[in-house]
Amino acid sequence: MDIVLEFFDRYVLDRVYAACLPAPPEVLAHHSLSGVGYNASLGADGASSPYNYQFTPASKYISFEPTPWAYMSRWPRDNVWRQALSLFMITWIFGYVLYFGFASFSYYFIFDKATFKHPKYLKHQISLEIKQALTAIPFMVLLTCPCFLGEVRGYSKMYDTNADGPGTWYNILQFPLFILFTDFFIYWIHRGLHHPLVYKRLHKPHHKWIMPTPYASHAFNPLDGFAQSIPYHVYPYIFPLQKWAYVVLFVFINIWTIMIHDGEYATNSPVINGAACHTMHHLYFNYNYGQFTTLWDRLGNSYRKPNIELFYRETKFGKAEWTRQTKEMETIVKEVEGEDDRSYEEKVKEKKVK
């Protein structure tokens, strides 16, 4: 995240902090908009100044040289409070951009609108999904920012160049290692969230969506969403991870989360825990807890193979398949939640008929 932070500092935040928290006059006197560099010896009697920030590029591959604005704030770039606030704002805004950008793309170009006719599709579901996501994302970001802050301040094992890391071979190996590590721990965290003592308090809001749309991807209780993201943030504190790979993986994870909620059953894979597997999870609750693969569900005896009817359009939205799904879902929801308090479109239509 230090690369991302450096980019936003250079093009946005330096000016914001210089305007909102300007450095004292004696500091500004040593530095003007026409100047380059910074006088780091402004302390009294030759003492080190609290404004002695020196620019060090976050990456040797690409860097964003600071403008004079970078040296004109009471909070220099390496101030911990500035970094924390900046990371919070960047992640919050970027989280919304990723969510609306990719969820909307999936909704308009991939998601099959025939899902709206499913008997377990909720009344006003998309607006409810978006409302919950908008509420949850800032709090999930707040919980996540300490992890990012630790990375920026050098407490993780993230590296920049091959010379800093284990070797060129690891640049490829780190991706499957990251997937396997996070998939294993997310499986157990997710399964734990289905424990009766936890489910209704934390995870039930995400299971409100029996037939989710892409906008359900981030519609969590914030503690639930953060809990399932913990392995992503723990990994670079335990294992080496290249900085640019981390940025790529961060974006990939958010896109993947949207993809498994898009209802497009593109592949009937026995290995990949895709949208079809995750639909089984939303319909039948106690199956397919994995994030990326079916490995841990198979080993944990919680794997449920997606109904073959889901992979053929003529049966995917057929009455027989929907009736079977509904009947079993209603039985399971009584065991898991008790009374089903959801408001379905079907019930609204029935009332209009009467």
N, C-alpha and C positions, 0 to 999 in steps of 0.2 A: 504493500500500500504506500510505501514511501515514494515510489515512482508516480503514482496517481496524485499524491499530495503535492509533490514538486510541480507537476503540471498545473494543478489548480492554483497553487501559490503564485506561479509565474504569470498566469493569464487572468486571474480573478482576485485571489485573496490578499495578495500583497497590497493592492490599492484599497481594499476594504478595510484591512487592519490599520493601514496608514491613515485613513480618513477617520475611523472610529476610535482608534487608540494611538494618536500621534506620539512620537518620541518627544522627550523634553526639548526645549529650545536649544540647550547647549549641545545636544546631540545633532539636531537638525542643522545647527550652524556649521558643523563639520561635513555636512553632506547635503548637496542640493540635487535637484532633478537633472542638472547637467553633468553631475559628477559620476564617476564610475569607481566601484570599490567601496571600502568602508574603513574608517579610522577606528581601530579597535582599542586605542589607548586613551580613552576619554575619562578614565577614572581619576579621582582626586589624588594628588601626590603620587601619580604614576601607578596607582592601583588599577587592577583589571576592571574594565567597565562591564556592567550588566548587559550592555548592548554590543557585545563583542562577537556577534554571530558571524561565522565564516561559511560561505557556501561550499558544500561538498556534494557533487552530483550523486544522485541515488543510484544511477546505473552508468556504466562505462559505454554501453551500447548507444544510448541516447540520453541527452540531458537537456534541461530547459534553463538556460542561463538567466539569472535574476536581473530585473531592472533595478534602478535606484530605489523604487518604491519598497523593495524588500528590506531596506535598512532604515525605514522611516517610521516604524511602529514601536510603540512601547513594548509590544509583544513580538520579539524576533521569531523567526521561523522555528527555532528549536525550543521555544517556550512550551512546556508540557501542556498548559491550559489551552494555548492556541492550537496545538496539535490535536488535542482531544475535541475541541469545539469544531475545528475544521473537518476532522474525520467524521464526526457525527453528521454535519451538514452535507458533506459530499456523499456519504453512504445513504443518507435519507433521500436526497434528491435522486441519486443514481439508482437507488432501489425503486423509486417510483417510475423512473424512465424505463428501466428494464421490465418492470411489471406491466406497465401500460403498453409499452412498445411491443414486446414479444407476445403478451397475452392477447392484445388486440390483433396482431398479425395472425396468430393461431386461430382466434375466433372468426375472423373474416375470411381466411383462406384455407383453413384446415378443419375446424370444428364443424361437425354435421348438425345443422339446425333441426334435423328430425328428432333430435334428443328432446326438444321442447315438448314433444307429444308423449314422452314417457310418463307413465302414471306416477312415478316418484320424482318427477321434476317439480321443484317448489314454485310457489307463487312469488313473483318478483325476484327470482333467484339471482340473476346476474347483479342487480343493484345491491342485493344483500351481500353477495360475495365481495363486490368492490368496496362496500362500506366497511366490512370486517377487515379486509386487507389494508385499506387506508388507515384504519385505527391501529392495526397490529404492527405495521412496518416501522413506525417511529420508535416504538418500545423495543422491538427486536433489534433495531439499530443501536439503541442506547445500551442494551446488554452486550452487543457485539463489539462496540467501540474499544473497550479495554483490551480486547485481543488484538485489534488493529494497532492500538497505541503501543503495546508491547513490541509488536513487529517493527514499527517505525523507529522505536528507540533502541533497537538492536538486541532485543532479548530472545529472538527466535533464531532458527537455524537457516533462515533464507539466505541465499547467496546470489551473486550477480553473474560473474563470468565462470568459464570452465575452470580457471585457475583457482577460483574460490571454492568450488564444489568438489564432489567426489571424483568427477571425471566426465568425459564426453558421453560415455555409455549411460550414465545416470540421467542425462537429459531426456532420454526416452523412457527409461525404466521408472522414473518418478511418477509418470501418469498412471500406469496400471497399479503401482504400489499405493498411490493416493486413493484410487477407486476401491481397491480391496480393503484397505484400512478403514475408510469411512463407511463403506457398505456394511462391514462387520459390526461396527459400533452403532451405526444408525439402526440396524436391524434390532439390536437389543434395547436401545433407547425407545424406539417406536413400539416394540412389543411391550416394554414396561409401561408406556403411556396407555396401553389397553388394559392394564391391571384395574380391577374394579375400584380400588381405592384412589386411583389417579384419573381414570378415564373421564368421569363426569365433571371433574374439576378443571381438567386441562385440555383433553383431546377431543371431547365431544363437539365443540364448536366446528372443528374441521370436518367432522363426520355428519354435520348437518346436511351436507351436499351428497345425496345418494347417487345422483347422476351429475357429477361436477362438470363445469365448463372450465376453460383455461383461466378464468378469473378466480377460480377457487384455489389456484395454486399457492397463493400466499395468504389465504383467508384462514388464519390460525388464531388461537390464543397466543399472545406474544411469548409466554414462557414455553409453550409447546413448540413454537417455531424455533426459538433459540435453542431449546434442548436438542432438537434434531440436527442443529447446525454445529453443535459443539465439536464433533470429530473433525470437521473441516478446519476449525481454528486451532485445535490441539495438534494436528499433524505437523505443521511447520515448527512447533516448539520441541518436537521429538525427533523428526527426520529432516534432512536437508530438502529444500524446495527452492527451485530457481524463481527469482522474482517475477519474471514475465510469465512463467508457467502458472504462478499463483493468480495473476490477474486473469489469465485465460480460463483457469479452472473456476474462479469466482463467477465469471459470466456464464460458463457452461452449466454450472450447478443450477443457476437461476433459470436458464432456458430448459434444462432437463425437468425441473420441477413443474414448469408449465406444460411441457410435452406429455408427461404422464397423466395430465388432467384434461387432455384435449379430445379424448374419445375417438381418436383415429387409430385403429388397430392395424397398423401397417405391417407388423411382423408377428407371426406366431412362433416366437423363439422360446426354446426351453431354457435358455440361459439369461436373456435380457429381461429385466423386470420393467417392461414398457407399459404403455397406456392400458392394454388389455388386462394385464396382471393387476394394475392399480385400480381398474374398474371393479375387479373382483373384490378388492379390499374395501372399496367404498360401499359396494352392494352387500357384502357378507361379513364385513368387520374384522373377523379374526383370522384372516389369511393374508399372505403376501405383504409382509412388513418391510421387505427389503427396499432399497432405494435404486440400485443399479442392476443387480443380478438376482437370480432366484436361488443362488447357492445356499445362503444361510437359511432361507425358508425351507429348502429341501432337507438340510441337516437338522433343522429345528422342528420338522414335522408340521410346518404351517403353510406349506406351498399348496396352492389350489390352481390347477390348470385352467386357463380361461375357456369358457364355453366355445366350442368350435363354431357355433352359430354367429359369434361376434365377428368373424373374419369374412363373412359373405353378406353383401348388402341386402340380398333378398330375405335373409333370415335375421340379420342384425337388429332390424327394427320391426320384426314380425310380431304379431300378436301372441303367438305361442311362446316365444322367447321372453317377451315382456311379462307375460302371465306367470311363467316359471320364476323369473327373477323376483317379481313382486311377492309371490307367495312365500318363497324362502326368506327373502329379506324381512318380511313382516314377522316371521317366526323368530329370526335371529335378533331383531331389534328389541323384541320383548325380553329376551334373555339378557341382552347387553345393557339396555337403557330402561326397560320397563315400558311405560306409556310413551307412545310416539307422539311428540308434541310438534312435529313439523306441519306446515300448512301447504298442502299440495294443490297444484293447478286443477287436478281432477276433481277435488272436493268443491272447488269454486264453480266449476262447470255443472256439477250435479245440482248445486243449489239453484243455479239459473234455470235449469230444466224444470225443477219443481215449482 
